[in-house]
Amino acid sequence: MKNALGASALLVDAIVQGIQEVKGKDIVHLDLREVPNTVSDHFIICHGDSPTQVDAIQRSVERFAREKAGEKPWHTEGTSNAEWILMDFVDVVVHIFHRDKRSYYALEDLWGDASSRRYENVA
């Protein structure tokens, strides 16, 4: 049986791989475990350049999470307009933005006291 940290780390890695697979941009992992009163332990934020790419990122994240970590989102919203898709895996929440919406909501600034890690934009 995996401990909670190991399971979350495996899921975070799978999600990042899913984003990279379809060339999601500016991938950031915010570790919220040391931040008081947060809704989850981890946020992963990225963006795509078109609604089609945002949708492709969501589908890829779902596939990689299932195949590599044995997880599926508890809840997903925003798929109808693909401007901001939120995938809630409970301990890990994925925010997939259209480029314009990401700068408008600026989640990295809102959660600026969390430790963060940026990932390469590679497939």
Buried (B, 14 or more C-beta within 10 A) or exposed (E): EEEEEEBBBBBBBBBBBBBBBBBBBBBBBBBBEEBEEBEBBBBBBBBBEEEEBBBBBBEBBBBBBBEBBEBEBEEBEBBEEBBBBBBBBBBBBBBBBBBEBBEEEEBBEEBEEBEBEEBEEEE
